[in-house]
Amino acid sequence: MTFSNIMDSNSYSGGVSTDPETDELIQARTHLLGPAYRLFYERPVHLVRGTGSHLFDADGARYLDAYNNVVSVGHCHPHVVAAITRQAQTLNTHTRYLHEGIVEYSQRLLDTLPGEVDQVMYACTGSEANDLALRVAKMYTGARGVIVTRDAYHGNTEAVTAISPSLGGATTIGPHVRTVTAPDSYRAGAEVAARFLADVNAAIADLRAAGHGVSCLIVDTFFSSDGIYPDPSVLAPAVAAVRAAGGVFIADEVQPGFGRTGETMWGFTRHGVVPDLVTMGKPMANGLPVAAMAARSDVLEAFAREVPYFNTFGGNPVSMAAAGAVLDVIADEQLMANAARVGTALRDELARLAADHPRIGEVRGAGLYVGVEMVTDPDRKTPDRAGAHDLVNAMRERRVLISVCGAEGNVLKVRPPLVFSMDDADWFCTEFAGAVAQLPV
Ligand code: PMP
Protein backbone atom coordinates (compact mmCIF):
# COMPACT_ATOMS: atom_id res chain seq x y z
CA MET A 1 0.00 0.00 0.00
CA THR A 2 1.57 3.25 -1.09
CA PHE A 3 -0.20 6.03 0.70
CA SER A 4 1.50 8.84 -1.18
CA ASN A 5 0.51 7.28 -4.50
CA ILE A 6 -2.93 6.19 -3.51
CA MET A 7 -3.69 9.51 -1.89
CA ASP A 8 -2.74 11.35 -5.02
CA SER A 9 -4.38 9.15 -7.55
CA ASN A 10 -6.93 6.75 -6.25
CA SER A 11 -7.91 7.59 -2.73
CA TYR A 12 -10.31 10.21 -1.57
CA SER A 13 -11.09 11.63 1.83
CA GLY A 14 -14.52 12.75 0.68
CA GLY A 15 -15.67 11.06 -2.46
CA VAL A 16 -18.34 11.85 -5.00
CA SER A 17 -21.47 9.82 -4.89
CA THR A 18 -24.76 10.05 -6.65
CA ASP A 19 -27.09 8.53 -4.12
CA PRO A 20 -28.08 10.41 -0.96
CA GLU A 21 -27.65 7.46 1.41
CA THR A 22 -24.02 6.95 0.39
CA ASP A 23 -23.38 10.70 0.64
CA GLU A 24 -24.77 10.70 4.16
CA LEU A 25 -22.52 7.80 5.18
CA ILE A 26 -19.46 9.52 3.69
CA GLN A 27 -20.25 12.73 5.55
CA ALA A 28 -20.85 11.01 8.90
CA ARG A 29 -17.63 9.06 8.51
CA THR A 30 -15.58 12.14 7.65
CA HIS A 31 -17.11 14.01 10.57
CA LEU A 32 -16.39 11.24 13.08
CA LEU A 33 -13.07 9.84 11.85
CA GLY A 34 -11.43 12.99 10.57
CA PRO A 35 -9.46 13.54 7.39
CA ALA A 36 -6.69 10.96 7.98
CA TYR A 37 -8.98 8.21 6.67
CA ARG A 38 -9.16 7.71 2.92
CA LEU A 39 -11.63 5.97 0.66
CA PHE A 40 -10.91 4.25 -2.62
CA TYR A 41 -12.39 5.50 -5.91
CA GLU A 42 -13.99 8.72 -7.10
CA ARG A 43 -17.32 7.05 -6.34
CA PRO A 44 -16.66 5.12 -3.10
CA VAL A 45 -18.05 1.62 -2.75
CA HIS A 46 -20.35 0.65 0.14
CA LEU A 47 -20.16 -3.09 0.66
CA VAL A 48 -22.45 -5.13 2.87
CA ARG A 49 -21.61 -8.78 2.16
CA GLY A 50 -18.92 -10.99 0.64
CA THR A 51 -18.36 -14.58 -0.41
CA GLY A 52 -15.32 -16.12 -2.13
CA SER A 53 -13.93 -13.47 -4.46
CA HIS A 54 -17.24 -11.63 -4.78
CA LEU A 55 -18.62 -8.66 -2.88
CA PHE A 56 -22.09 -7.14 -2.79
CA ASP A 57 -23.19 -3.57 -2.24
CA ALA A 58 -26.27 -2.31 -0.41
CA ASP A 59 -28.35 -2.67 -3.60
CA GLY A 60 -27.30 -6.29 -4.05
CA ALA A 61 -25.00 -5.56 -7.00
CA ARG A 62 -22.12 -8.03 -7.33
CA TYR A 63 -18.50 -6.85 -7.53
CA LEU A 64 -15.41 -8.81 -8.48
CA ASP A 65 -12.76 -8.46 -5.78
CA ALA A 66 -9.43 -8.31 -7.57
CA TYR A 67 -7.71 -6.36 -4.82
CA ASN A 68 -8.12 -7.75 -1.33
CA ASN A 69 -5.30 -10.01 -0.20
CA VAL A 70 -6.32 -10.06 3.47
CA VAL A 71 -9.24 -12.40 2.79
CA SER A 72 -6.89 -14.63 0.86
CA VAL A 73 -8.93 -17.83 1.24
CA GLY A 74 -12.10 -15.97 0.24
CA HIS A 75 -14.54 -13.64 1.95
CA CYS A 76 -16.28 -15.24 4.95
CA HIS A 77 -14.84 -18.69 4.30
CA PRO A 78 -17.10 -21.11 6.25
CA HIS A 79 -14.22 -23.21 7.60
CA VAL A 80 -12.49 -20.12 9.04
CA VAL A 81 -15.75 -18.68 10.38
CA ALA A 82 -16.53 -22.02 12.08
CA ALA A 83 -13.06 -22.24 13.66
CA ILE A 84 -13.33 -18.67 15.02
CA THR A 85 -16.84 -19.27 16.33
CA ARG A 86 -15.95 -22.57 18.00
CA GLN A 87 -12.95 -21.10 19.82
CA ALA A 88 -14.75 -17.86 20.74
CA GLN A 89 -17.49 -19.95 22.32
CA THR A 90 -14.94 -21.96 24.30
CA LEU A 91 -12.11 -19.75 25.58
CA ASN A 92 -10.19 -16.64 24.67
CA THR A 93 -7.31 -15.64 26.93
CA HIS A 94 -3.69 -14.64 26.24
CA THR A 95 -0.19 -16.07 26.10
CA ARG A 96 0.47 -16.00 29.84
CA TYR A 97 -1.67 -19.10 30.22
CA LEU A 98 -0.89 -22.44 28.68
CA HIS A 99 -2.90 -23.36 25.61
CA GLU A 100 -2.37 -26.04 22.95
CA GLY A 101 -3.58 -23.77 20.14
CA ILE A 102 -0.49 -21.57 19.94
CA VAL A 103 1.89 -24.53 20.17
CA GLU A 104 0.09 -26.51 17.47
CA TYR A 105 -0.16 -23.54 15.14
CA SER A 106 3.47 -22.49 15.69
CA GLN A 107 4.68 -25.95 14.72
CA ARG A 108 2.55 -25.90 11.57
CA LEU A 109 3.71 -22.40 10.62
CA LEU A 110 7.39 -23.14 11.24
CA ASP A 111 7.05 -26.31 9.13
CA THR A 112 6.32 -24.02 6.15
CA LEU A 113 9.52 -22.01 6.76
CA PRO A 114 13.18 -23.01 6.23
CA GLY A 115 14.58 -25.13 9.10
CA GLU A 116 16.89 -22.33 10.25
CA VAL A 117 13.88 -20.11 11.02
CA ASP A 118 12.78 -22.01 14.09
CA GLN A 119 10.95 -19.69 16.51
CA VAL A 120 7.94 -17.41 16.19
CA MET A 121 6.40 -14.54 18.17
CA TYR A 122 2.92 -13.11 17.69
CA ALA A 123 1.44 -9.65 17.23
CA CYS A 124 -1.76 -8.15 15.82
CA THR A 125 -0.48 -6.14 12.84
CA GLY A 126 2.28 -6.22 10.29
CA SER A 127 3.48 -2.90 11.71
CA GLU A 128 4.01 -4.42 15.15
CA ALA A 129 5.77 -7.44 13.65
CA ASN A 130 8.17 -5.17 11.75
CA ASP A 131 8.67 -2.97 14.80
CA LEU A 132 9.65 -6.07 16.76
CA ALA A 133 11.94 -7.31 13.97
CA LEU A 134 13.80 -3.96 13.97
CA ARG A 135 14.35 -4.24 17.72
CA VAL A 136 15.60 -7.81 17.41
CA ALA A 137 17.95 -6.88 14.55
CA LYS A 138 19.34 -3.92 16.48
CA MET A 139 19.98 -6.00 19.58
CA TYR A 140 21.65 -8.82 17.62
CA THR A 141 23.89 -6.61 15.49
CA GLY A 142 24.52 -3.78 17.92
CA ALA A 143 23.98 -1.47 14.93
CA ARG A 144 21.18 0.91 14.01
CA GLY A 145 21.39 1.44 10.25
CA VAL A 146 18.48 0.19 8.14
CA ILE A 147 18.33 -0.22 4.35
CA VAL A 148 14.91 -0.08 2.62
CA THR A 149 13.65 0.44 -0.90
CA ARG A 150 12.74 3.93 -2.04
CA ASP A 151 8.97 3.48 -1.97
CA ALA A 152 8.72 0.87 0.74
CA TYR A 153 5.86 0.65 3.19
CA HIS A 154 6.47 -1.28 6.41
CA GLY A 155 3.74 0.02 8.71
CA ASN A 156 2.40 2.71 11.00
CA THR A 157 4.29 2.80 14.31
CA GLU A 158 6.85 5.56 14.78
CA ALA A 159 9.77 3.17 14.24
CA VAL A 160 8.35 1.67 11.04
CA THR A 161 7.07 4.91 9.53
CA ALA A 162 10.72 6.00 9.84
CA ILE A 163 11.56 3.19 7.37
CA SER A 164 8.49 3.72 5.12
CA PRO A 165 9.39 6.33 2.51
CA SER A 166 6.19 5.69 0.53
CA LEU A 167 4.27 7.61 3.17
CA GLY A 168 5.92 10.81 1.94
CA GLY A 169 4.53 14.11 3.14
CA ALA A 170 4.93 14.73 6.86
CA THR A 171 6.67 11.41 7.50
CA THR A 172 10.30 11.72 8.44
CA ILE A 173 12.66 9.02 7.28
CA GLY A 174 15.09 8.38 10.13
CA PRO A 175 18.71 9.57 9.99
CA HIS A 176 19.68 5.88 10.42
CA VAL A 177 17.83 4.87 7.22
CA ARG A 178 19.19 4.66 3.66
CA THR A 179 16.98 4.02 0.65
CA VAL A 180 17.84 2.03 -2.46
CA THR A 181 16.04 2.00 -5.82
CA ALA A 182 13.68 -0.96 -6.08
CA PRO A 183 14.69 -3.59 -8.64
CA ASP A 184 12.70 -2.20 -11.57
CA SER A 185 13.29 -4.93 -14.13
CA TYR A 186 11.05 -3.16 -16.68
CA ARG A 187 13.56 -0.33 -16.92
CA ALA A 188 16.83 -1.94 -15.76
CA GLY A 189 16.42 -5.18 -17.78
CA ALA A 190 19.28 -7.68 -17.36
CA GLU A 191 21.17 -5.15 -15.23
CA VAL A 192 18.58 -5.22 -12.48
CA ALA A 193 20.36 -7.44 -9.92
CA ALA A 194 23.73 -5.73 -10.44
CA ARG A 195 22.19 -2.28 -10.01
CA PHE A 196 20.33 -3.32 -6.88
CA LEU A 197 23.52 -4.76 -5.40
CA ALA A 198 25.48 -1.61 -6.25
CA ASP A 199 22.83 0.51 -4.52
CA VAL A 200 22.86 -1.71 -1.42
CA ASN A 201 26.67 -1.56 -1.29
CA ALA A 202 26.55 2.24 -1.51
CA ALA A 203 23.99 2.32 1.33
CA ILE A 204 26.19 0.05 3.45
CA ALA A 205 29.21 2.32 2.91
CA ASP A 206 27.16 5.40 3.72
CA LEU A 207 25.70 3.94 6.93
CA ARG A 208 29.16 2.94 8.09
CA ALA A 209 30.62 6.34 7.28
CA ALA A 210 27.83 7.99 9.28
CA GLY A 211 28.58 5.76 12.28
CA HIS A 212 25.24 3.92 12.27
CA GLY A 213 26.60 0.53 11.23
CA VAL A 214 24.39 -1.96 9.40
CA SER A 215 21.55 -3.50 11.36
CA CYS A 216 19.39 -4.82 8.56
CA LEU A 217 18.09 -4.84 5.05
CA ILE A 218 14.31 -5.10 5.18
CA VAL A 219 12.28 -5.59 2.00
CA ASP A 220 8.85 -6.69 0.91
CA THR A 221 10.01 -9.66 -1.15
CA PHE A 222 7.60 -8.73 -3.98
CA PHE A 223 8.36 -4.99 -3.75
CA SER A 224 4.62 -4.31 -3.60
CA SER A 225 4.45 -0.61 -2.82
CA ASP A 226 7.48 0.11 -5.01
CA GLY A 227 5.58 -1.16 -8.06
CA ILE A 228 5.49 -5.02 -7.95
CA TYR A 229 8.85 -6.40 -9.08
CA PRO A 230 8.88 -10.19 -9.24
CA ASP A 231 12.40 -10.76 -10.64
CA PRO A 232 13.75 -13.54 -8.38
CA SER A 233 17.44 -12.87 -9.05
CA VAL A 234 17.89 -9.64 -7.10
CA LEU A 235 17.85 -10.50 -3.41
CA ALA A 236 20.52 -13.17 -2.93
CA PRO A 237 23.56 -10.97 -3.78
CA ALA A 238 22.20 -8.03 -1.77
CA VAL A 239 21.49 -10.19 1.28
CA ALA A 240 25.03 -11.63 1.11
CA ALA A 241 26.48 -8.09 1.04
CA VAL A 242 24.39 -7.04 4.06
CA ARG A 243 25.46 -10.10 6.02
CA ALA A 244 29.11 -9.50 5.15
CA ALA A 245 28.66 -6.01 6.64
CA GLY A 246 27.33 -7.52 9.89
CA GLY A 247 23.61 -6.90 9.21
CA VAL A 248 20.66 -9.24 9.04
CA PHE A 249 17.97 -9.72 6.41
CA ILE A 250 14.31 -9.20 7.32
CA ALA A 251 11.84 -10.57 4.79
CA ASP A 252 8.59 -8.61 5.03
CA GLU A 253 6.09 -11.22 3.85
CA VAL A 254 2.99 -9.23 4.80
CA GLN A 255 1.97 -9.05 1.13
CA PRO A 256 3.56 -11.97 -0.75
CA GLY A 257 3.31 -14.52 2.08
CA PHE A 258 0.88 -17.41 2.50
CA GLY A 259 1.02 -18.65 -1.08
CA ARG A 260 0.12 -15.55 -3.06
CA THR A 261 2.90 -15.99 -5.59
CA GLY A 262 1.68 -19.48 -6.47
CA GLU A 263 4.76 -21.60 -6.64
CA THR A 264 5.97 -20.94 -3.09
CA MET A 265 4.46 -20.18 0.30
CA TRP A 266 6.88 -17.29 0.89
CA GLY A 267 8.19 -14.60 -1.43
CA PHE A 268 11.80 -14.96 -0.26
CA THR A 269 11.91 -18.62 -1.40
CA ARG A 270 11.61 -17.45 -5.01
CA HIS A 271 14.88 -15.54 -4.46
CA GLY A 272 16.72 -18.54 -3.02
CA VAL A 273 17.48 -16.78 0.28
CA VAL A 274 16.88 -17.80 3.89
CA PRO A 275 16.02 -14.74 6.00
CA ASP A 276 17.16 -14.11 9.56
CA LEU A 277 13.74 -12.70 10.43
CA VAL A 278 10.40 -13.07 8.64
CA THR A 279 7.41 -10.83 9.28
CA MET A 280 3.86 -11.66 8.24
CA GLY A 281 0.30 -10.47 8.76
CA LYS A 282 -2.54 -9.48 6.44
CA PRO A 283 -3.75 -12.86 5.01
CA MET A 284 -2.62 -14.84 8.05
CA ALA A 285 -6.11 -15.22 9.56
CA ASN A 286 -8.31 -14.12 6.65
CA GLY A 287 -9.25 -10.80 8.26
CA LEU A 288 -8.70 -11.27 11.97
CA PRO A 289 -5.82 -9.10 13.24
CA VAL A 290 -3.11 -11.76 13.43
CA ALA A 291 0.58 -11.14 12.65
CA ALA A 292 3.91 -12.72 13.52
CA MET A 293 7.65 -12.47 13.41
CA ALA A 294 9.51 -15.71 12.82
CA ALA A 295 13.23 -15.83 13.55
CA ARG A 296 16.39 -17.84 13.63
CA SER A 297 16.67 -18.61 17.33
CA ASP A 298 20.34 -17.54 17.43
CA VAL A 299 19.36 -14.10 16.06
CA LEU A 300 16.46 -13.81 18.48
CA GLU A 301 18.39 -14.93 21.53
CA ALA A 302 19.92 -11.63 22.72
CA PHE A 303 16.56 -9.84 22.51
CA ALA A 304 14.57 -12.67 24.10
CA ARG A 305 16.97 -12.88 27.04
CA GLU A 306 16.74 -9.17 27.82
CA VAL A 307 13.15 -8.29 26.96
CA PRO A 308 10.09 -10.03 28.36
CA TYR A 309 7.61 -9.91 25.46
CA PHE A 310 3.89 -9.67 25.92
CA ASN A 311 1.24 -8.70 23.39
CA THR A 312 -2.24 -8.74 24.94
CA PHE A 313 -4.11 -9.98 21.87
CA GLY A 314 -1.22 -11.48 19.89
CA GLY A 315 -1.38 -15.26 19.63
CA ASN A 316 -4.61 -15.64 21.58
CA PRO A 317 -6.62 -18.86 21.17
CA VAL A 318 -9.18 -17.36 18.76
CA SER A 319 -6.42 -15.84 16.61
CA MET A 320 -4.57 -19.14 16.50
CA ALA A 321 -7.76 -21.04 15.59
CA ALA A 322 -8.40 -18.64 12.71
CA ALA A 323 -4.79 -18.82 11.50
CA GLY A 324 -4.84 -22.63 11.65
CA ALA A 325 -8.06 -22.73 9.64
CA VAL A 326 -6.41 -20.55 6.96
CA LEU A 327 -3.55 -23.07 6.64
CA ASP A 328 -6.17 -25.86 6.36
CA VAL A 329 -7.95 -24.10 3.50
CA ILE A 330 -4.72 -23.25 1.62
CA ALA A 331 -3.86 -26.98 1.69
CA ASP A 332 -7.36 -28.49 1.28
CA GLU A 333 -8.36 -26.28 -1.64
CA GLN A 334 -4.87 -26.31 -3.19
CA LEU A 335 -4.90 -22.54 -3.32
CA MET A 336 -1.23 -22.16 -4.20
CA ALA A 337 -1.75 -24.29 -7.30
CA ASN A 338 -4.88 -22.27 -8.04
CA ALA A 339 -2.93 -19.03 -7.68
CA ALA A 340 -0.28 -20.33 -10.08
CA ARG A 341 -2.78 -21.61 -12.67
CA VAL A 342 -5.28 -18.73 -12.63
CA GLY A 343 -2.54 -16.13 -12.21
CA THR A 344 -0.70 -17.40 -15.28
CA ALA A 345 -3.88 -17.41 -17.36
CA LEU A 346 -4.72 -13.90 -16.18
CA ARG A 347 -1.27 -12.52 -16.99
CA ASP A 348 -1.24 -14.25 -20.39
CA GLU A 349 -4.58 -12.72 -21.34
CA LEU A 350 -3.57 -9.28 -20.05
CA ALA A 351 -0.31 -9.52 -22.02
CA ARG A 352 -2.37 -10.28 -25.16
CA LEU A 353 -4.43 -7.15 -24.52
CA ALA A 354 -1.25 -5.16 -23.86
CA ALA A 355 0.12 -6.11 -27.27
CA ASP A 356 -2.72 -4.11 -28.86
CA HIS A 357 -2.52 -1.19 -26.49
CA PRO A 358 0.62 0.96 -26.34
CA ARG A 359 -0.33 2.55 -23.02
CA ILE A 360 0.10 -0.81 -21.27
CA GLY A 361 3.87 -0.93 -20.92
CA GLU A 362 4.22 -4.24 -19.11
CA VAL A 363 2.23 -6.97 -17.40
CA ARG A 364 4.26 -8.70 -14.67
CA GLY A 365 3.87 -10.74 -11.52
CA ALA A 366 3.71 -14.26 -10.15
CA GLY A 367 0.71 -16.25 -8.99
CA LEU A 368 -2.18 -14.00 -8.11
CA TYR A 369 -0.11 -10.86 -7.74
CA VAL A 370 -0.15 -8.92 -10.98
CA GLY A 371 1.20 -5.47 -11.83
CA VAL A 372 0.13 -3.69 -15.01
CA GLU A 373 2.41 -0.76 -15.77
CA MET A 374 0.72 2.13 -17.58
CA VAL A 375 2.92 4.42 -19.65
CA THR A 376 2.29 7.44 -21.85
CA ASP A 377 5.14 6.53 -24.18
CA PRO A 378 6.14 2.86 -24.50
CA ASP A 379 9.57 3.66 -25.93
CA ARG A 380 10.55 6.01 -23.13
CA LYS A 381 8.52 4.07 -20.54
CA THR A 382 7.12 7.30 -19.14
CA PRO A 383 4.82 6.58 -16.16
CA ASP A 384 1.15 7.28 -16.87
CA ARG A 385 -0.37 8.24 -13.53
CA ALA A 386 -3.51 9.71 -15.08
CA GLY A 387 -4.14 6.64 -17.23
CA ALA A 388 -3.82 4.34 -14.20
CA HIS A 389 -6.15 6.55 -12.20
CA ASP A 390 -8.73 6.55 -14.99
CA LEU A 391 -8.55 2.79 -15.41
CA VAL A 392 -8.97 2.07 -11.70
CA ASN A 393 -12.07 4.24 -11.61
CA ALA A 394 -13.41 2.86 -14.90
CA MET A 395 -13.00 -0.66 -13.51
CA ARG A 396 -14.83 0.36 -10.35
CA GLU A 397 -17.74 1.60 -12.49
CA ARG A 398 -17.68 -1.85 -14.09
CA ARG A 399 -17.75 -3.33 -10.57
CA VAL A 400 -14.23 -4.76 -10.62
CA LEU A 401 -12.06 -3.64 -7.71
CA ILE A 402 -8.34 -2.91 -8.19
CA SER A 403 -5.93 -0.15 -7.13
CA VAL A 404 -2.48 1.25 -7.94
CA CYS A 405 1.07 1.20 -6.57
CA GLY A 406 4.54 2.41 -7.51
CA ALA A 407 6.36 5.67 -6.91
CA GLU A 408 4.44 7.29 -9.77
CA GLY A 409 1.09 5.65 -8.96
CA ASN A 410 1.02 4.22 -12.49
CA VAL A 411 1.13 0.48 -11.81
CA LEU A 412 -2.25 -1.23 -11.53
CA LYS A 413 -2.28 -3.55 -8.55
CA VAL A 414 -4.27 -6.72 -9.20
CA ARG A 415 -4.15 -8.90 -6.08
CA PRO A 416 -7.35 -10.91 -5.64
CA PRO A 417 -8.21 -13.52 -3.02
CA LEU A 418 -6.47 -16.82 -3.83
CA VAL A 419 -9.82 -18.48 -4.58
CA PHE A 420 -10.06 -16.37 -7.77
CA SER A 421 -11.36 -18.78 -10.41
CA MET A 422 -10.86 -19.04 -14.18
CA ASP A 423 -14.36 -17.56 -14.54
CA ASP A 424 -13.32 -14.64 -12.35
CA ALA A 425 -10.22 -14.16 -14.53
CA ASP A 426 -12.45 -14.13 -17.64
CA TRP A 427 -14.77 -11.62 -15.99
CA PHE A 428 -11.76 -9.48 -15.11
CA CYS A 429 -10.30 -9.57 -18.60
CA THR A 430 -13.64 -8.78 -20.28
CA GLU A 431 -14.11 -5.67 -18.16
CA PHE A 432 -10.45 -4.70 -18.44
CA ALA A 433 -10.59 -4.92 -22.24
CA GLY A 434 -13.70 -2.70 -22.19
CA ALA A 435 -12.12 -0.14 -19.87
CA VAL A 436 -8.85 -0.05 -21.82
CA ALA A 437 -10.70 0.37 -25.11
CA GLN A 438 -12.24 3.55 -23.73
CA LEU A 439 -8.89 5.10 -22.77
CA PRO A 440 -7.80 7.78 -25.20
CA VAL A 441 -4.82 6.47 -27.19
N1 PMP B 1 4.47 -4.40 5.48
C1 PMP B 1 3.92 -4.37 4.26
C2 PMP B 1 4.73 -4.82 3.08
C3 PMP B 1 2.59 -3.95 4.10
O1 PMP B 1 2.04 -3.93 2.90
C4 PMP B 1 1.85 -3.54 5.24
C5 PMP B 1 0.40 -3.08 5.13
N2 PMP B 1 0.03 -2.50 3.95
C6 PMP B 1 2.49 -3.56 6.49
C7 PMP B 1 3.79 -4.01 6.58
C8 PMP B 1 1.78 -3.12 7.73
O2 PMP B 1 0.80 -4.02 8.10
P1 PMP B 1 -0.41 -3.55 9.04
O3 PMP B 1 -1.29 -2.63 8.25
O4 PMP B 1 -1.08 -4.85 9.41
O5 PMP B 1 0.18 -2.89 10.23
Residues whose N, C-alpha, C, O or C-beta is under 5 A from the ligand:
A	BS01	PMP	M1 T125 G126 S127 E128 Y153 H154 G155 D220 D252 V254 Q255 G281
